[in-house]
């Protein structure tokens, strides 16, 4: 209830204080755009007051010149519209098919209705139809308008957009002059002693928003320039006007590009005979817009905004309902600021999940979620999508093992029933077998990937020839349950592709598995243990293996272990932190190191 009350209060404040907040939001947007220019002038020894004054004057003069030119050409276009009446009439006549009686009747009805409206507006309806009764005029609607309550509302009502822009410019000058003071005050207000967190959040927000606003300004300006030049060659009158309008309207999310294209297209229909140039104009806007939105913007913006497409749409509706058209202009920058701030503030993390562009679920969590829903087909799609650009060991470590770890956690919390647990384990086991049964060419690539894997937890093994078989027999031994066995199977497959002879044990009692290890007489044993009780199980089995075979080389795999490997090694006893592997890639590397350490003395003795 407190969260709902706070949300209602914040939205009400944004709406009721829009007279002040709208100019302030525009000033924030302008300051993000102009701050790089002010900083550059300060670096070349300009005083701050002179730098701010110069940048603001140039910006206002440029915007004023563009606005004056656009208004002048718009008046000229309006005056020329009556001369295009014949073309418009001809195109309407060309659409009227002789057999299209329904369209003809509809057109006649519209013409007749417009004539009646014209007669009613002059108040002389009897002149149009002699003998007809005069109809009384409809009552006029009356709307009560409350007077302004303060000078800001009065300025907004008298001057309209010009007054709002003027107030925004005043705020912009103040923000540029006192930007460090405003930053420090905001840190003190919102930081609450967490200076590092708020500094990082503000730096991230300033960088993202400044870069996004600047790139958007450059892209839309170039867009308007290209549109204006293209329309000039097509022959559209006042091409500069339509280029500027298209570039300015493109600041409006979603509705801007169609609105910017609609006016020149309608003008081409009115100006030119036939349909050729009108179709060229339509194709021109389609090609330019698709090129910019699909190629230019993704490469330039990249991950600058950090917000999802749905968040952009939601923000556009929200800010437009609150602040009108200006809210639509500032919706994306304001949402970028909000998303960046929520990324660094834990209590607002839910907003970052809702509005951010990061994947809502990790690959492992998404794969496990689809298995919980008994949707094996979509889980397979997740696995294929993740495996397109990853080697096999990375696919195991980033998708399948995290999914099994989540299943283990749910099982120990009694949040998953036996049937679902069986389905998850059986599905993962089948996926592993399918991956292992791929073609020989893919096997060769996976073996190369396994040889070239470099773990961050240990130094890389010495270079060696690709595809050569290694002298060594490795047994993968689960320590707990079926999940450990499945991951042991994954490790055995990776070791096989790296050139080792391997054997993975099925889950059984510790006595049975120890007896099988004694019978197999391997060179290396890899223990497979998955949290949450991995360390305890691994310690018990490690001690028994050491008691049975003191010289046996052992690699301990604590898969997806989030704790400190050194502390885990201390609990197990007799091993170091470097001998504990948290990923399959590191386990393969540890086997490589143990094999190399065993073969080098033999080579030296023979030489």
C-alpha positions in Angstrom: 0.0 0.0 0.0 2.9 2.4 0.7 4.4 1.7 -2.7 1.0 2.4 -4.4 0.5 5.6 -2.4 4.0 6.8 -3.3 3.3 6.1 -7.0 0.0 7.9 -7.0 1.6 10.9 -5.2 4.5 11.0 -7.7 2.2 10.9 -10.7 -0.1 13.5 -9.3 2.8 15.8 -8.6 4.2 15.3 -12.1 0.8 16.3 -13.5 -0.1 19.2 -11.2 3.4 20.7 -11.4 3.7 20.4 -15.2 3.8 24.2 -15.5 7.2 24.1 -13.8 8.4 20.6 -14.7 7.9 20.8 -18.4 10.3 23.8 -18.9 12.6 22.1 -16.4 12.6 18.8 -18.4 13.2 20.7 -21.6 16.1 22.5 -19.9 17.6 19.2 -18.8 17.4 17.9 -22.3 19.0 21.1 -23.7 21.7 21.0 -21.1 22.6 17.4 -22.0 22.9 18.5 -25.6 24.9 21.7 -25.0 27.2 20.6 -22.1 29.8 19.0 -24.4 30.2 22.2 -26.4 30.5 24.3 -23.2 33.2 21.9 -21.8 35.1 22.1 -25.1 35.1 25.9 -25.0 36.3 25.9 -21.4 39.2 23.6 -22.3 40.4 26.2 -24.8 40.4 28.9 -22.1 37.0 30.4 -22.5 35.4 31.7 -19.2 32.4 29.7 -18.2 30.0 32.7 -18.5 31.3 33.5 -22.0 31.2 29.8 -23.1 27.6 29.3 -21.8 26.4 32.6 -23.4 28.0 31.8 -26.7 26.6 28.3 -26.9 23.1 29.3 -25.9 23.0 32.3 -28.3 24.2 30.1 -31.2 21.7 27.4 -30.3 18.7 29.8 -29.9 19.7 31.7 -33.1 19.9 28.4 -35.1 16.6 27.2 -33.8 15.0 30.6 -34.4 16.4 30.8 -37.9 15.1 27.3 -38.7 11.7 28.2 -37.2 11.4 31.4 -39.1 12.3 29.8 -42.4 9.9 26.9 -41.8 7.1 29.3 -40.8 7.7 31.5 -43.9 7.7 28.6 -46.3 4.6 27.1 -44.6 2.7 30.3 -45.2 3.9 30.3 -48.8 2.7 26.7 -49.2 -0.7 27.6 -47.7 -1.1 30.5 -50.1 -0.4 28.2 -53.1 -2.8 25.5 -52.1 -5.7 26.9 -54.1 -3.7 26.7 -57.3 -3.5 22.9 -56.8 -7.3 22.5 -56.8 -7.4 21.3 -60.4 -4.9 18.5 -59.8 -6.7 17.4 -56.7 -10.0 17.3 -58.5 -8.5 15.3 -61.4 -7.0 12.7 -59.1 -10.4 12.3 -57.3 -12.1 11.9 -60.7 -9.5 9.3 -61.7 -10.4 7.2 -58.6 -14.0 7.1 -59.5 -14.7 4.0 -61.5 -17.7 3.8 -63.8 -18.8 0.6 -62.2 -18.0 1.7 -58.7 -21.6 2.9 -57.9 -21.0 2.7 -54.2 -18.0 5.1 -54.3 -19.9 7.5 -56.6 -22.9 7.6 -54.2 -20.7 8.1 -51.2 -18.9 11.0 -53.0 -22.1 12.6 -54.0 -23.4 12.3 -50.4 -20.3 14.0 -49.1 -20.6 16.9 -51.6 -24.3 17.4 -50.9 -23.6 17.3 -47.1 -20.8 19.9 -47.5 -23.2 22.2 -49.5 -25.8 22.0 -46.8 -23.2 22.9 -44.2 -22.1 25.8 -46.2 -25.7 27.1 -46.5 -26.3 26.6 -42.8 -23.2 28.6 -41.9 -24.6 31.6 -43.9 -27.9 31.4 -42.1 -29.9 31.4 -45.4 -31.1 27.9 -45.8 -34.3 28.9 -47.6 -32.3 30.4 -50.4 -30.9 26.9 -51.2 -34.3 25.2 -51.1 -37.4 27.4 -51.7 -40.3 26.5 -49.5 -38.2 24.6 -47.0 -38.7 25.2 -43.3 -35.8 27.0 -41.6 -34.1 24.9 -39.0 -33.2 26.6 -35.7 -29.5 27.1 -35.1 -27.8 24.6 -32.8 -26.9 26.0 -29.4 -23.4 27.1 -28.8 -21.3 25.2 -26.3 -19.9 27.3 -23.4 -16.6 26.3 -21.6 -15.5 28.0 -18.4 -11.8 28.6 -18.2 -10.2 29.4 -14.9 -7.8 32.3 -14.8 -4.1 31.7 -14.3 -3.1 31.3 -10.6 0.6 32.3 -10.9 2.9 34.1 -13.2 4.2 30.9 -14.8 0.7 29.9 -15.8 0.0 33.4 -17.0 3.1 33.4 -19.2 2.2 30.0 -20.6 -1.3 31.1 -21.4 -0.2 34.3 -23.0 2.9 33.3 -24.9 2.2 29.6 -25.3 5.1 27.5 -26.6 7.3 30.7 -26.9 6.9 31.3 -23.2 7.6 27.7 -22.3 10.7 27.8 -24.5 11.9 31.0 -22.9 11.6 29.6 -19.4 13.4 26.5 -20.5 16.2 28.6 -21.9 16.6 30.4 -18.6 16.7 27.1 -16.8 19.2 25.8 -19.3 21.6 28.7 -18.7 21.4 28.2 -14.9 22.1 24.4 -15.3 25.1 25.0 -17.5 26.5 27.7 -15.2 26.0 25.7 -12.0 26.2 22.1 -13.2 28.7 20.9 -10.5 26.7 22.5 -7.7 23.5 20.9 -8.9 25.3 17.5 -9.2 26.6 17.7 -5.6 23.3 18.7 -4.2 21.6 15.8 -6.0 24.2 13.4 -4.6 23.7 14.7 -1.1 19.9 14.5 -1.5 19.7 11.0 -3.0 23.0 9.4 -2.0 22.4 9.1 1.8 26.0 8.5 2.4 26.5 6.1 -0.6 28.7 8.5 -2.5 30.3 5.8 -4.7 27.0 4.4 -5.8 25.4 7.8 -6.6 28.5 9.0 -8.4 28.6 5.9 -10.6 24.8 6.3 -11.3 25.1 10.0 -12.2 28.2 9.4 -14.4 26.4 6.5 -16.2 23.2 8.5 -16.7 25.0 11.6 -17.9 27.1 9.7 -20.4 24.2 7.6 -21.7 21.8 10.5 -22.0 24.3 13.0 -23.4 25.5 10.6 -26.0 22.0 9.5 -26.9 20.7 13.0 -27.2 23.7 14.1 -29.3 23.5 11.1 -31.6 19.8 11.5 -32.0 20.2 15.2 -32.9 22.9 14.3 -35.5 20.9 11.4 -37.0 17.7 13.4 -37.3 19.5 16.4 -38.7 21.1 14.3 -41.4 17.8 12.6 -42.0 16.1 15.9 -42.6 19.0 17.0 -44.9 18.8 13.9 -47.0 15.0 14.1 -47.2 15.2 17.8 -48.2 17.8 17.1 -50.9 15.9 14.1 -52.2 12.6 16.0 -52.3 14.3 18.9 -54.2 15.4 16.5 -57.0 11.9 15.0 -57.1 10.5 18.5 -57.6 8.5 19.0 -54.4 8.0 22.7 -53.7 9.8 24.0 -50.6 11.8 20.9 -50.1 13.8 22.6 -47.3 10.6 23.0 -45.3 9.7 19.4 -45.5 13.2 18.2 -44.7 13.3 20.3 -41.6 9.8 19.2 -40.6 10.7 15.5 -41.2 13.8 15.8 -39.1 12.0 17.6 -36.2 9.1 15.2 -36.2 11.5 12.3 -36.0 12.2 13.2 -32.4 8.7 11.9 -31.6 8.8 8.2 -31.0 6.8 6.0 -33.4 4.4 8.7 -34.8 7.1 11.2 -35.9 8.3 9.5 -39.1 4.8 8.8 -40.5 3.7 12.4 -39.8 6.9 13.8 -41.4 6.2 11.7 -44.5 2.5 12.4 -44.8 2.7 16.1 -45.6 5.2 15.9 -48.5 3.3 12.9 -49.9 0.0 14.7 -49.8 1.6 17.7 -51.4 3.0 15.6 -54.2 -0.5 14.3 -54.9 -1.7 17.9 -55.2 1.1 19.4 -57.2 2.0 16.8 -59.9 -0.1 15.4 -62.7 -0.4 11.6 -62.6 0.8 9.3 -59.9 4.5 8.7 -60.8 6.1 11.4 -58.6 3.8 10.7 -55.7 4.8 7.0 -55.8 8.5 8.1 -56.0 8.0 10.3 -52.9 6.4 7.4 -51.0 9.2 5.0 -52.0 11.8 7.6 -51.0 10.5 7.9 -47.5 10.1 4.2 -47.1 13.7 3.5 -48.2 15.3 6.3 -46.1 13.3 5.4 -43.0 14.1 1.7 -43.3 17.8 2.4 -43.9 18.1 4.7 -40.9 16.0 2.7 -38.4 17.5 -0.7 -39.3 21.1 0.1 -40.2 22.2 3.6 -39.1 20.6 3.8 -35.6 21.5 0.3 -34.4 25.1 0.8 -35.3 25.3 4.3 -33.8 23.1 4.0 -30.7 24.0 0.4 -29.8 23.3 -0.1 -26.1 23.3 3.7 -25.4 19.7 3.9 -24.2 19.5 0.6 -22.3 15.7 0.5 -22.5 13.5 -1.9 -24.4 11.2 -1.1 -27.3 8.2 -1.8 -25.1 9.5 0.7 -22.5 9.9 3.3 -25.2 6.2 2.8 -26.2 5.0 2.8 -22.6 7.1 6.0 -21.8 5.7 7.7 -24.9 2.1 7.1 -23.8 2.8 7.9 -20.1 4.6 11.3 -20.6 2.2 12.3 -23.4 -0.8 11.8 -21.1 0.9 13.8 -18.4 2.5 16.7 -20.3 1.1 16.6 -23.8 3.3 16.9 -27.0 6.3 18.0 -25.0 6.1 14.9 -22.9 6.3 12.9 -26.1 9.5 14.7 -27.0 11.2 14.2 -23.7 9.8 10.7 -23.0 12.9 8.7 -24.1 15.6 10.8 -22.4 13.6 10.8 -19.2 13.1 7.1 -19.3 16.8 6.6 -20.0 17.7 8.5 -16.9 15.2 6.5 -14.9 16.5 3.1 -16.1 20.1 4.1 -15.4 19.3 5.2 -11.9 17.3 2.1 -11.1 20.2 0.0 -12.3 22.3 1.3 -9.4 19.6 1.6 -6.8 18.6 -1.9 -5.4 15.2 -0.8 -4.1 14.2 0.3 -7.7 15.5 -2.8 -9.4 12.0 -3.9 -10.5 11.8 -0.8 -12.7 15.1 -1.8 -14.4 13.7 -5.3 -15.1 10.5 -3.8 -16.5 12.0 -1.0 -18.6 15.6 -2.2 -19.3 16.7 -3.9 -22.5 18.7 -6.7 -20.7 17.3 -10.2 -21.0 14.7 -10.8 -18.2 16.1 -14.3 -17.6 19.6 -15.8 -17.9 19.9 -18.5 -20.5 20.1 -21.2 -17.8 17.0 -19.8 -16.0 15.1 -19.5 -19.2 15.9 -23.1 -20.2 14.9 -24.4 -16.7 11.7 -22.4 -16.8 10.6 -24.0 -20.0 11.4 -27.4 -18.6 9.3 -26.6 -15.5 6.4 -25.8 -17.9 6.9 -29.2 -19.6 7.7 -27.4 -22.8 10.6 -29.4 -24.2 10.3 -27.9 -27.7 10.8 -24.3 -26.5 13.6 -25.5 -24.2 15.3 -27.0 -27.2 15.0 -23.7 -29.0 16.6 -21.9 -26.1 19.5 -24.4 -26.2 19.9 -24.1 -30.0 19.8 -20.3 -29.8 22.5 -20.2 -27.1 24.6 -22.8 -28.8 25.0 -20.9 -32.1 27.9 -18.7 -31.0 29.3 -20.7 -28.1 31.7 -23.7 -27.8 30.3 -26.9 -26.2 31.9 -26.4 -22.8 30.6 -22.8 -22.6 27.1 -24.1 -23.6 27.2 -26.7 -20.8 28.6 -24.2 -18.2 26.2 -21.3 -19.1 22.9 -23.2 -19.8 22.7 -26.8 -18.7 24.6 -26.7 -15.4 22.8 -23.6 -14.1 19.5 -25.2 -15.0 20.4 -28.3 -13.0 21.6 -26.1 -10.2 18.2 -24.4 -10.0 16.5 -27.7 -10.1 18.6 -28.9 -7.2 17.9 -25.8 -5.1 14.1 -26.2 -5.8 14.3 -29.9 -4.9 16.0 -29.3 -1.5 13.4 -26.6 -0.7 10.6 -29.0 -1.6 9.4 -26.6 -4.3 9.4 -29.2 -7.1 7.5 -32.5 -7.3 9.0 -35.8 -8.2 7.5 -36.0 -11.6 8.8 -32.5 -12.6 12.2 -33.3 -11.2 12.3 -36.5 -13.2 11.2 -34.7 -16.4 13.9 -32.0 -16.0 16.7 -34.5 -15.4 15.6 -36.8 -18.2 15.3 -33.9 -20.6 18.7 -32.6 -19.8 20.2 -36.1 -20.2 18.5 -36.5 -23.6 19.8 -33.0 -24.7 23.3 -34.0 -23.7 23.1 -37.2 -25.7 21.8 -35.4 -28.7 24.6 -32.9 -28.6 27.2 -35.6 -28.2 25.8 -37.5 -31.2 26.3 -34.7 -33.6 28.4 -35.2 -36.7 32.2 -35.8 -36.7 32.9 -32.3 -38.1 31.2 -30.7 -35.2 33.1 -33.1 -32.9 36.4 -31.9 -34.3 35.4 -28.2 -33.8 34.4 -28.9 -30.2 37.7 -30.7 -29.6 39.6 -27.7 -30.9 37.5 -25.4 -28.7 38.3 -27.6 -25.6 42.0 -27.4 -26.4 41.9 -23.6 -26.8 39.8 -22.9 -23.7 41.6 -20.7 -21.2 40.3 -20.5 -17.7 40.6 -17.4 -15.5 41.2 -19.6 -12.4 44.4 -21.2 -13.5 47.3 -20.7 -15.9 46.8 -22.2 -19.4 48.3 -25.6 -20.2 51.3 -25.8 -22.6 50.5 -25.6 -26.4 50.0 -28.9 -28.2 49.0 -30.2 -31.5 45.3 -30.2 -32.3 43.6 -33.6 -32.7 46.3 -35.7 -31.1 45.2 -38.4 -28.6 46.4 -38.0 -25.0 47.8 -40.8 -23.0 45.4 -41.0 -20.0 42.4 -42.8 -18.7 39.9 -40.6 -16.8 36.9 -41.7 -14.8 34.1 -39.2 -14.0 32.5 -40.1 -10.7 29.3 -38.5 -9.3 29.3 -37.8 -5.6 25.6 -37.3 -4.8 22.6 -37.7 -7.1 21.5 -37.9 -10.7 22.4 -34.2 -11.4 26.0 -35.0 -10.5 25.9 -38.0 -12.9 24.6 -35.9 -15.8 27.3 -33.3 -15.3 29.9 -36.1 -15.1 28.6 -37.3 -18.5 29.1 -33.8 -19.9 32.7 -33.7 -18.6 33.4 -37.2 -20.0 32.2 -36.0 -23.4 34.5 -33.0 -23.3 37.4 -35.1 -22.3 36.7 -37.6 -25.1 36.8 -34.8 -27.6 40.0 -33.6 -26.1 41.6 -37.0 -26.8 41.2 -38.9 -23.5 39.8 -42.3 -22.9 37.0 -41.7 -20.5 34.4 -43.6 -18.5 31.5 -42.1 -16.4 30.0 -43.9 -13.5 26.3 -44.2 -12.9 25.1 -43.1 -9.5 25.2 -45.8 -6.8 26.4 -46.3 -3.3 29.8 -45.1 -2.4 31.0 -48.6 -1.8 29.9 -49.7 -5.3 31.5 -46.7 -7.0 34.8 -47.1 -5.1 34.9 -50.7 -6.1 34.4 -49.8 -9.7 37.2 -47.2 -9.6 39.5 -49.8 -8.1 38.6 -52.2 -10.9 39.0 -49.6 -13.7 42.4 -48.4 -12.4 42.2 -44.9 -14.0 45.0 -42.3 -14.2 42.7 -39.5 -13.0 39.4 -39.4 -11.3 37.1 -36.4 -11.7 34.6 -35.9 -8.9 31.3 -34.3 -10.0 29.4 -32.4 -7.3 26.6 -29.9 -7.7 25.6 -27.5 -4.8 24.0 -27.0 -2.4 25.6 -29.9 -0.5 28.5 -30.4 -2.9 31.4 -29.7 -0.5 30.3 -32.1 2.1 29.7 -35.0 -0.3 32.9 -34.3 -2.2 34.9 -34.3 1.1 33.6 -37.7 2.1 34.2 -39.3 -1.3 37.7 -37.7 -1.6 38.8 -39.0 1.7 37.7 -42.6 0.8 39.4 -42.4 -2.6 42.6 -41.2 -1.0 42.4 -44.0 1.6 41.9 -46.5 -1.2 44.5 -45.2 -3.7 46.9 -42.7 -2.1 48.7 -41.9 -5.4 45.6 -41.4 -7.5 45.2 -38.0 -9.2 41.9 -36.4 -8.4 40.1 -33.4 -9.8 37.2 -32.0 -7.8 34.4 -30.3 -9.7 32.1 -28.1 -7.6 29.9 -26.9 -10.4 28.5 -23.4 -10.3 30.0 -23.0 -6.8 29.4 -19.4 -5.6 31.7 -19.6 -2.5 35.4 -19.2 -2.1 37.4 -22.2 -3.6 40.1 -21.8 -1.0 37.7 -22.2 1.9 36.1 -25.2 0.1 39.5 -26.7 -0.3 40.2 -26.2 3.5 36.9 -28.0 4.3 37.7 -30.9 2.0 41.4 -31.2 3.2 44.5 -32.3 1.3 43.8 -30.1 -1.8 44.4 -26.5 -2.8 42.0 -24.0 -4.2 43.5 -24.3 -7.7 42.6 -28.0 -7.7 38.9 -27.2 -7.4 37.0 -26.5 -10.7 33.8 -24.6 -10.8 33.4 -25.0 -14.6 33.8 -27.8 -17.0 36.3 -25.8 -19.0 38.6 -25.5 -16.0 38.2 -29.2 -15.1 39.4 -30.1 -18.6 42.3 -27.8 -18.1 43.2 -29.3 -14.8 43.2 -32.8 -16.4 45.5 -31.4 -19.1 47.9 -30.1 -16.4 47.9 -33.4 -14.5 48.5 -35.3 -17.7 51.4 -33.1 -18.8 53.0 -33.3 -15.3 52.9 -37.1 -15.5 54.2 -37.3 -19.1 57.1 -34.8 -18.8 59.2 -36.9 -16.3 58.8 -40.0 -18.5 60.0 -38.1 -21.6 63.0 -36.7 -19.7 63.9 -40.2 -18.4 63.8 -41.7 -21.9 65.9 -38.9 -23.4 
